[in-house]
Amino acid sequence: FTAHDPLPHKWLLPKSLRWIEKGSLGWMYKVSDLIIVHSDAGRQTIRKNFPESGGKVRVIEHGPYELEAKLLPPPQSGTLELLLFGALRENKGGDLAILAVQRLFKAGLAVRLTIAGRVLNRKEQAFWDRCKGLIALCPEPIRLIEEFIPDSRLPELFADCHCFILPYGQFFSDSGVAFLALANG
């Protein structure tokens, strides 16, 4: 069993029923022959929260993500192009990125935030609706690409931006986006 997220990003049930979710996750770990995580932090999370399964956890670190096409050069514009990429979840801090970019833009800095990704579940839709409300207050420095971005479009997307921003809040996962950012300079 590969545990990208040893504990969920966001629990689905209310706190009083969280034991059901945690119990289900513990059961999955227990019946697995081997649990693969991508960092020592993931291993420690499982050992701390599911001690009976801790002995069968192995770390296989994310290696560099290699794109088949050569990376394109970054944009040669006078605008700082930022990218917030991946599933649109509250813990990723998209609202913080939106507010920060809008503030910089209003202060006269040449900056633009591209948000590329989509909401993956109904529980995150209210958060994303709030973000869209924030964007509507000052839309000029924000570019939205509200869709899943296939691997074939990643080199072009990355080439349109100078850097990834990852304003994550509480996060109990190995971020695939962070690994993509590192692998792409």
C-alpha positions as CSV (number, residue, x, y, z in Angstrom):
1,F,0.0,0.0,0.0
2,T,1.5,3.4,-1.0
3,A,0.5,6.0,1.6
4,H,1.1,9.4,-0.1
5,D,-0.8,10.9,2.7
6,P,-0.3,8.9,5.9
7,L,-3.1,10.9,7.5
8,P,-5.8,12.6,5.5
9,H,-5.4,16.2,4.4
10,K,-8.9,16.8,5.6
11,W,-11.0,14.4,7.6
12,L,-14.4,13.7,6.0
13,L,-16.4,13.1,9.2
14,P,-17.0,15.4,12.2
15,K,-14.5,15.2,15.0
16,S,-16.8,13.0,17.1
17,L,-16.8,10.4,14.3
18,R,-13.2,10.7,13.3
19,W,-12.5,7.3,15.0
20,I,-14.3,5.6,12.1
21,E,-12.0,7.2,9.5
22,K,-8.9,6.6,11.6
23,G,-10.0,3.0,12.3
24,S,-10.5,2.4,8.6
25,L,-7.1,3.8,7.7
26,G,-5.5,1.7,10.5
27,W,-7.3,-1.4,9.1
28,M,-5.9,-0.7,5.6
29,Y,-2.4,-0.4,7.1
30,K,-2.8,-3.5,9.2
31,V,-3.9,-5.8,6.3
32,S,-1.2,-4.5,4.0
33,D,1.9,-6.6,3.6
34,L,4.1,-3.5,3.1
35,I,3.4,0.3,3.5
36,I,5.4,2.6,1.3
37,V,5.8,6.2,2.2
38,H,7.9,8.9,0.5
39,S,9.7,10.4,3.4
40,D,10.9,9.7,6.9
41,A,8.2,12.1,8.2
42,G,5.6,9.8,6.6
43,R,7.1,6.8,8.3
44,Q,7.1,8.6,11.7
45,T,3.5,9.7,11.2
46,I,2.4,6.1,10.7
47,R,4.5,4.8,13.6
48,K,3.1,7.4,15.9
49,N,-0.6,7.0,14.9
50,F,-0.7,3.3,14.0
51,P,2.1,1.6,16.1
52,E,0.9,-1.9,15.2
53,S,1.6,-1.2,11.5
54,G,4.9,0.7,12.0
55,G,7.2,-2.3,11.4
56,K,6.2,-2.8,7.8
57,V,6.7,0.8,6.7
58,R,9.4,1.4,4.0
59,V,10.5,4.8,2.6
60,I,10.9,5.1,-1.1
61,E,11.7,8.8,-1.6
62,H,10.3,10.7,-4.5
63,G,13.0,10.9,-7.1
64,P,13.3,13.7,-9.5
65,Y,10.3,13.9,-11.7
66,E,11.6,13.9,-15.3
67,L,9.6,15.4,-18.1
68,E,10.1,13.9,-21.6
69,A,10.4,17.2,-23.3
70,K,13.2,19.6,-22.6
71,L,12.4,22.4,-20.2
72,L,11.6,25.7,-21.9
73,P,13.3,28.9,-20.8
74,P,11.4,31.1,-18.2
75,P,9.4,34.0,-19.5
76,Q,11.4,37.1,-20.5
77,S,8.9,39.7,-19.3
78,G,9.0,42.5,-16.7
79,T,6.2,40.7,-14.8
80,L,7.0,38.2,-12.0
81,E,5.0,35.1,-13.0
82,L,4.0,32.9,-10.1
83,L,2.3,29.5,-10.3
84,L,0.0,27.8,-7.8
85,F,-0.5,24.3,-9.2
86,G,-2.4,21.2,-8.4
87,A,-5.6,20.2,-6.6
88,L,-7.4,23.2,-5.2
89,R,-7.5,22.5,-1.5
90,E,-7.8,24.8,1.5
91,N,-4.7,23.5,3.1
92,K,-2.6,24.6,0.1
93,G,-3.3,28.3,1.0
94,G,-4.6,29.5,-2.3
95,D,-6.5,32.3,-0.6
96,L,-3.2,33.5,1.0
97,A,-1.5,33.5,-2.4
98,I,-4.4,35.4,-4.0
99,L,-4.4,38.1,-1.3
100,A,-0.6,38.5,-1.4
101,V,-0.5,38.9,-5.2
102,Q,-3.4,41.3,-5.2
103,R,-1.7,43.4,-2.5
104,L,1.6,43.5,-4.4
105,F,-0.2,44.4,-7.6
106,K,-2.1,47.2,-5.9
107,A,1.3,48.5,-4.6
108,G,2.5,48.8,-8.2
109,L,4.6,45.7,-8.5
110,A,4.4,43.8,-11.8
111,V,3.2,40.4,-10.6
112,R,0.8,37.8,-11.9
113,L,-0.5,34.6,-10.2
114,T,-1.5,31.6,-12.4
115,I,-3.7,29.2,-10.5
116,A,-3.8,25.9,-12.4
117,G,-5.8,22.9,-11.1
118,R,-9.3,22.0,-10.1
119,V,-11.4,21.1,-7.0
120,L,-11.4,17.4,-6.5
121,N,-14.2,17.0,-4.0
122,R,-17.3,18.8,-2.8
123,K,-15.8,19.5,0.7
124,E,-13.3,21.9,-1.0
125,Q,-15.9,23.7,-3.2
126,A,-17.0,26.2,-0.6
127,F,-13.3,27.2,-0.1
128,W,-12.7,27.6,-3.8
129,D,-15.9,29.6,-4.1
130,R,-14.5,32.0,-1.4
131,C,-11.3,32.2,-3.4
132,K,-13.2,33.1,-6.5
133,G,-14.9,35.8,-4.6
134,L,-11.5,37.2,-3.5
135,I,-10.3,37.1,-7.1
136,A,-13.4,39.0,-8.3
137,L,-12.3,41.9,-6.0
138,C,-9.1,42.4,-8.0
139,P,-8.9,40.0,-11.0
140,E,-6.2,41.7,-13.0
141,P,-3.2,39.9,-11.5
142,I,-4.8,36.5,-11.5
143,R,-5.0,33.9,-14.3
144,L,-7.2,30.9,-13.7
145,I,-6.8,27.5,-15.5
146,E,-9.6,25.6,-13.7
147,E,-8.9,22.1,-15.1
148,F,-6.7,19.1,-14.7
149,I,-3.4,19.7,-16.4
150,P,-2.1,16.6,-18.1
151,D,1.7,15.8,-18.1
152,S,2.0,16.8,-21.8
153,R,1.0,20.4,-20.9
154,L,3.3,20.8,-17.9
155,P,6.5,22.0,-19.7
156,E,4.6,24.8,-21.3
157,L,2.8,25.8,-18.1
158,F,6.1,25.8,-16.2
159,A,7.8,27.8,-18.9
160,D,5.1,30.5,-18.5
161,C,6.1,31.1,-14.9
162,H,9.2,32.1,-13.0
163,C,8.5,30.0,-9.8
164,F,6.0,27.9,-7.9
165,I,4.5,29.2,-4.7
166,L,3.4,26.7,-2.1
167,P,1.8,28.6,0.8
168,Y,0.6,25.4,2.5
169,G,-1.0,25.5,5.9
170,Q,-1.1,22.3,8.0
171,F,0.0,19.6,5.8
172,F,0.7,15.9,6.5
173,S,1.8,14.7,3.1
174,D,4.6,14.6,0.7
175,S,3.7,17.2,-1.8
176,G,4.0,16.0,-5.3
177,V,3.8,19.7,-6.4
178,A,6.8,20.5,-4.2
179,F,8.7,17.7,-5.9
180,L,7.7,18.9,-9.3
181,A,8.8,22.4,-8.4
182,L,12.2,21.2,-7.2
183,A,12.7,19.0,-10.2
184,N,12.0,21.9,-12.5
185,G,14.3,24.4,-11.0
